[in-house]
């Protein structure tokens, strides 16, 4: 039913997009290609340009320069209703005096589409709400209302569905459930989804491809696993999860790795995981890749080792224990250990921190507070 129900997803291309507002530039020469049928997430903090990008695609804003193509067709000058696009917002904007079915059929009736109720029933079945079609919106839970809003967008058979922080108003448990449902629906109908969010977990959980935006441009784009494992900039390393970053000068180079001098320690990073191979560089490791030791381990060429340092804080999060360790001349280092109920590390203990060289990454830039 799904392939008959919804128009085939189209690819989206943004070419040289610039958007100026009085006093500032929201987007500066943005190029983006989203293949047909992909679940694509634009991720970034408030003010980075992600919502402006979505509004440009929807036709709610006009670019200062550049082109927008949907399915290869230039829609830059097209009105919103002329584009094969629908948007699901954080606010559901359902009509309280209408039934769920009539809410979904409303747009079809306005455009005098044949069999509006039949198509609305199909859309509700797709989001598993057919049994609630005669209820009013206020009789539904938040998650159910969100699904009605999704059905109302899908019933128009768009080629591209835009999602603007659609789960932001839901509580954590419901948000997780809706993430799974949204992804399942997207895979079933084969639509192209462009999802705008500031929630890193949401983007990583749902999207095939994530573009991390910062100050009007895309910092890095790729599969969620690749972005997390191999961030290219300080911003991506910090915005996607937590990272321990170290600053130092490249002191030695071998065929496969480079060694960085950091406060008297040598920290190695594989060459193919480093953006810079000379000069002062920032390198890092994710907290869950690091290990704590109460005794100094034997040196190994495959492991980086720093310490000893003092355990300043221990936090229990359920699945893991999070340790904050202060290492002289280096600073604070965070280590996540899976909670197996056998940790003997206590506050004030002197510990060493190690991690595999292969888990180190090297960045293209330095933190703002560090001079070249």
C-alpha positions in Angstrom: 0.0 0.0 0.0 2.8 2.4 0.9 4.3 2.6 -2.6 0.9 3.4 -4.1 0.0 5.8 -1.3 2.9 8.2 -1.5 4.6 9.8 -4.4 8.2 8.6 -5.0 10.8 10.5 -3.0 12.8 13.0 -4.9 16.4 14.2 -4.4 17.1 17.7 -3.2 19.9 20.0 -4.3 20.9 23.3 -2.8 23.4 25.1 -5.0 25.4 28.1 -3.8 22.6 29.1 -1.4 23.2 32.4 0.4 20.6 34.0 2.8 21.1 37.5 4.1 18.9 39.1 6.8 19.3 42.7 7.9 22.6 42.8 9.8 23.8 39.2 9.3 24.2 36.3 6.9 22.3 33.2 8.0 23.7 31.0 5.2 26.8 31.5 3.2 27.3 29.5 -0.1 25.6 26.3 1.1 25.9 23.4 -1.3 23.9 20.2 -0.4 22.8 17.1 -2.1 20.2 14.8 -0.5 19.5 11.6 -2.5 16.0 10.4 -3.1 14.6 8.2 -0.4 17.1 9.2 2.2 16.5 10.2 5.9 18.7 13.3 6.2 19.3 15.3 9.4 20.5 18.9 9.6 22.0 19.1 13.1 23.2 22.1 14.9 22.7 24.6 17.7 20.2 27.5 17.7 21.2 30.1 15.2 23.4 27.9 13.0 21.1 28.2 9.9 19.3 24.9 9.9 15.8 26.2 10.2 16.5 28.9 7.6 17.6 26.1 5.3 14.3 24.2 5.9 12.2 27.4 5.3 14.0 28.0 2.1 13.3 24.5 0.8 9.6 24.9 1.9 9.4 28.2 0.0 8.7 30.2 3.2 11.9 32.3 2.6 13.6 33.3 -0.6 17.4 32.9 -1.0 19.5 35.9 -1.5 21.3 33.9 -4.2 21.6 30.3 -5.3 19.2 27.6 -6.6 16.9 25.0 -5.0 16.1 21.9 -7.1 13.7 19.1 -6.1 13.8 16.1 -8.4 16.0 18.0 -10.7 13.4 20.8 -11.2 14.4 24.4 -10.2 11.8 25.5 -7.6 13.7 28.6 -6.4 11.0 30.9 -7.6 8.0 28.6 -6.9 5.4 29.4 -4.3 5.2 27.0 -1.3 1.9 25.4 -2.6 3.6 24.7 -5.9 6.4 22.6 -4.4 6.1 18.8 -3.8 6.9 19.4 -0.2 5.1 19.2 3.1 6.3 20.3 6.6 5.7 18.8 10.0 6.3 21.4 12.8 6.8 21.0 16.5 3.4 22.6 17.1 0.8 20.3 15.6 -1.7 23.0 14.7 -4.7 20.6 14.6 -8.2 21.9 14.4 -9.8 21.1 17.8 -13.4 21.1 16.5 -12.7 18.5 13.8 -12.3 14.8 14.1 -8.9 13.3 13.5 -10.1 12.0 10.1 -11.4 15.5 9.1 -8.1 17.1 10.2 -6.2 14.8 7.8 -8.7 15.3 5.0 -9.0 19.1 5.4 -6.2 20.0 2.9 -7.5 17.5 0.3 -11.0 19.0 0.5 -9.6 22.5 0.1 -7.9 21.5 -3.1 -11.0 19.5 -4.2 -9.0 16.2 -4.4 -11.1 13.1 -5.2 -12.0 10.7 -2.4 -10.5 12.9 0.5 -11.8 10.6 3.3 -10.5 7.5 1.6 -7.1 9.0 1.2 -7.2 10.3 4.8 -8.1 6.8 6.1 -5.1 5.4 4.2 -2.8 8.0 5.7 -4.1 7.3 9.3 -3.6 3.5 8.7 0.0 4.3 7.8 0.6 5.9 11.1 -1.4 3.3 12.9 -4.2 5.6 14.0 -7.1 4.3 11.9 -8.9 3.1 15.1 -8.9 6.7 16.5 -10.2 8.5 13.3 -13.4 9.8 14.9 -11.8 11.2 18.0 -11.0 14.9 18.5 -7.3 16.0 18.9 -7.7 16.9 22.6 -8.7 13.2 23.2 -5.3 12.0 22.0 -1.9 11.9 23.6 1.0 14.1 22.5 2.5 11.2 20.5 -0.8 10.5 18.8 -1.3 14.1 17.9 2.2 14.1 16.3 1.2 11.1 14.2 -2.0 12.9 13.1 0.2 15.8 12.0 2.4 13.4 10.1 -0.5 11.7 8.4 -1.8 15.2 7.4 1.5 15.8 5.7 1.8 12.4 4.1 -1.8 12.5 2.7 -0.7 15.1 0.2 1.8 12.6 -1.3 4.8 14.9 -1.2 8.1 14.0 -2.7 9.9 15.6 0.2 8.9 15.8 3.8 10.4 18.5 6.0 10.5 17.9 9.8 11.1 20.9 11.9 12.0 19.8 15.5 8.9 17.5 15.2 9.5 15.7 18.5 10.6 18.6 20.6 7.4 18.9 22.6 7.3 15.2 23.6 8.7 13.7 26.8 11.8 11.5 26.6 10.2 8.1 26.5 7.6 9.2 23.9 10.3 10.9 21.8 12.3 7.7 21.7 9.2 5.7 20.6 8.4 8.3 17.9 11.9 8.2 16.6 11.5 4.5 15.9 8.1 5.0 14.3 9.2 7.9 12.1 12.1 5.9 10.8 9.9 2.9 10.1 7.4 5.0 8.3 10.1 6.7 6.2 11.5 3.3 5.2 8.0 2.0 4.3 6.9 4.9 2.1 10.3 5.6 0.6 10.0 9.4 1.0 12.9 11.8 1.3 12.9 13.2 4.8 14.8 16.3 5.7 14.9 16.5 9.5 16.0 19.6 11.4 17.0 19.1 15.0 19.4 20.3 17.7 19.2 16.9 19.4 22.3 14.9 18.7 20.9 11.6 19.8 17.8 12.1 17.7 19.8 12.8 14.6 22.2 9.9 15.2 19.4 7.4 15.9 17.2 8.2 12.9 19.2 9.6 10.0 21.1 7.8 7.2 23.2 11.0 6.8 23.8 13.8 9.2 25.1 17.3 8.3 26.5 19.2 11.3 25.9 22.9 10.8 27.7 25.8 12.4 27.5 29.5 11.7 25.7 29.2 8.4 27.8 26.4 6.8 28.2 22.6 7.0 31.1 21.6 9.2 31.0 18.0 8.4 28.6 15.5 6.8 28.4 11.7 6.7 26.9 8.6 8.3 26.3 9.1 12.0 28.9 6.4 13.0 31.6 8.1 10.8 30.9 11.6 12.3 31.1 10.3 15.8 34.1 8.1 15.4 36.1 10.5 13.2 35.2 14.2 13.8 37.2 16.6 11.7 36.8 19.8 13.7 36.7 20.9 17.3 33.1 21.9 16.9 32.0 18.5 15.6 34.0 16.7 18.3 32.4 18.6 21.0 28.8 18.9 19.6 28.4 15.2 18.8 28.9 13.7 22.2 31.8 14.3 24.5 35.5 14.3 23.7 38.8 14.6 25.5 40.9 17.0 23.6 44.7 17.5 23.9 46.8 20.2 22.3 50.5 19.7 21.3 53.1 19.9 18.7 53.9 17.1 16.3 57.2 15.7 17.5 57.7 12.5 15.4 56.3 10.9 12.3 56.3 7.2 11.2 54.9 5.5 8.2 51.5 5.0 9.8 51.2 7.4 12.7 52.3 10.8 14.2 53.4 11.4 17.7 52.3 14.6 19.5 54.1 16.0 22.5 51.5 16.9 25.2 52.8 18.2 28.5 55.6 15.8 28.5 53.6 12.8 27.2 53.8 11.4 23.7 50.3 10.7 22.3 50.1 8.9 19.0 47.4 9.2 16.3 47.1 7.2 13.1 47.9 9.3 10.1 44.7 8.3 8.3 42.7 9.6 11.4 44.5 13.0 11.5 43.6 16.1 9.5 47.0 17.8 10.2 50.4 16.1 10.3 52.6 19.0 11.2 52.8 21.9 13.7 50.5 22.5 16.6 47.4 20.1 16.5 44.4 19.2 18.5 43.8 15.4 19.0 41.2 13.6 20.9 39.5 10.5 22.2 36.0 9.7 23.2 35.5 9.0 26.9 34.1 5.5 26.4 37.2 4.5 24.5 39.4 5.3 27.5 40.3 2.9 30.4 41.2 3.6 34.1 44.0 1.8 35.8 44.8 1.9 39.5 48.3 0.5 38.8 50.5 1.9 36.0 50.2 -0.4 32.9 53.3 -1.6 31.0 54.1 0.7 28.1 52.8 -0.4 24.7 53.2 1.0 21.2 49.5 0.3 20.5 48.3 2.2 23.6 48.4 5.9 24.7 49.0 6.3 28.4 48.8 9.4 30.6 48.8 9.9 34.4 48.7 9.5 37.3 45.9 11.8 38.1 43.3 12.3 40.8 39.7 11.2 40.6 37.7 14.3 41.3 34.2 13.1 40.5 32.3 9.8 39.9 28.8 9.8 38.4 26.6 6.7 38.1 24.3 6.9 35.0 22.9 3.4 35.0 24.7 1.8 32.1 28.0 3.5 32.9 30.1 5.1 35.6 31.6 8.4 34.5 34.9 9.4 36.0 36.5 12.9 36.0 40.2 12.7 36.4 42.6 15.7 36.8 46.0 15.0 35.4 48.8 17.5 36.2 49.7 19.8 33.3 47.0 18.2 31.1 43.8 19.1 32.9 40.5 17.3 33.2 39.9 13.9 31.4 36.6 12.1 31.3 36.4 8.3 31.3 33.2 6.3 30.8 33.3 2.7 32.1 30.5 0.2 31.5 28.7 -0.5 34.8 29.5 -4.1 35.6 29.2 -3.6 39.4 32.8 -4.4 40.1 34.6 -1.0 40.0 36.8 -0.3 43.0 37.9 3.2 42.0 37.0 5.8 44.6 37.1 9.6 44.9 40.6 10.9 45.5 42.3 7.8 44.0 45.4 8.1 41.9 44.8 6.5 38.5 46.2 6.2 35.0 44.2 6.7 31.8 44.9 4.7 28.6 43.3 4.1 25.2 44.2 2.4 22.0 46.1 4.5 19.5 43.6 3.5 16.8 40.9 5.3 18.7 42.6 8.7 18.7 41.5 11.3 16.2 43.3 14.4 15.0 41.4 17.6 14.1 41.8 20.3 11.4 41.6 23.2 13.8 42.4 24.2 17.4 40.0 25.3 20.2 39.4 29.1 20.1 41.3 29.6 23.3 44.5 28.1 21.8 46.8 30.3 19.7 48.6 28.9 16.6 
